């Protein structure tokens, strides 16, 4: 489950009265207007921005980290960072991509922490590891689930930089340009990372290795 939404249901104008916003008017507000209102101190707009993007950010982070507790922490850190750095956002119309980049930055930080703990012998095996197969839509056939399981096993064995780039492109559906921005690297580097994973996957498909990678 995504992190809980802050319990903000109304904002209080200077005269002390409570103004409750209708859902229809909330849906009509664009990101640029939301950012403007947040910067003006409107806590209701802050809550709405969180509600608008938390599920997509949560799903993406969960697939990248494969661990629910870590994903919850990263999502909370992502929005805390976003609200703190919002005055530095130059293009409010590109808010989603900006949030994506912040989230990926925190994902990388969490993965570096894992590697350090593993090096120190402090990393514990996670019993609740999340896989693509476990979060796939219901009704998938046996072959489709076997393919997802194979992809999971391959992704678990490639460098995190390659895995993140591949997932952002092929699972999250981001453009190559957005993946490059999220990964803070060149377009050529992103293409090489994705191609490396594609080659690994293709080699296992050609060898018929579905049950064991």
Secondary structure as GFF3:
##gff-version 3
##sequence-region A 1 213
A	DSSP	beta_strand	11	12	.	.	.	ID=ss1
A	DSSP	beta_strand	18	19	.	.	.	ID=ss2
A	DSSP	alpha_helix	23	28	.	.	.	ID=ss3
A	DSSP	alpha_helix	31	39	.	.	.	ID=ss4
A	DSSP	alpha_helix	43	65	.	.	.	ID=ss5
A	DSSP	alpha_helix	68	85	.	.	.	ID=ss6
A	DSSP	three_ten_helix	86	88	.	.	.	ID=ss7
A	DSSP	three_ten_helix	92	94	.	.	.	ID=ss8
A	DSSP	alpha_helix	95	119	.	.	.	ID=ss9
A	DSSP	alpha_helix	142	155	.	.	.	ID=ss10
A	DSSP	alpha_helix	160	170	.	.	.	ID=ss11
A	DSSP	alpha_helix	176	183	.	.	.	ID=ss12
A	DSSP	alpha_helix	187	206	.	.	.	ID=ss13
###
